[in-house]
């Protein structure tokens, strides 16, 4: 019988990196304000069917396209911190 108590065999979900949704279904203009980059910079990536990503000292900003509404591109903005203090407890 396998030893399921061995720490090397277990996936510790409490030490996994966290990505925090900051805004859901917002405009590219709002996303640009949040991540500190121009609208054009974000639009450029989205037109290439890629997510926008900006690395900063404390983590990574990510902008995901979620579709369109009334002619505007809607995006989700998330932040993935690199500091261990942001890990789930």
Secondary structure, DSSP 8 states (H G I E B T S, - for coil): ---TT-GGGS--GGGS---EEEEEEEEHHHHHHHHTS-HHHHHHHHHTT--EEEEETTEEEEEEEEEEETTEEEEEEEEEE-SGGGS--
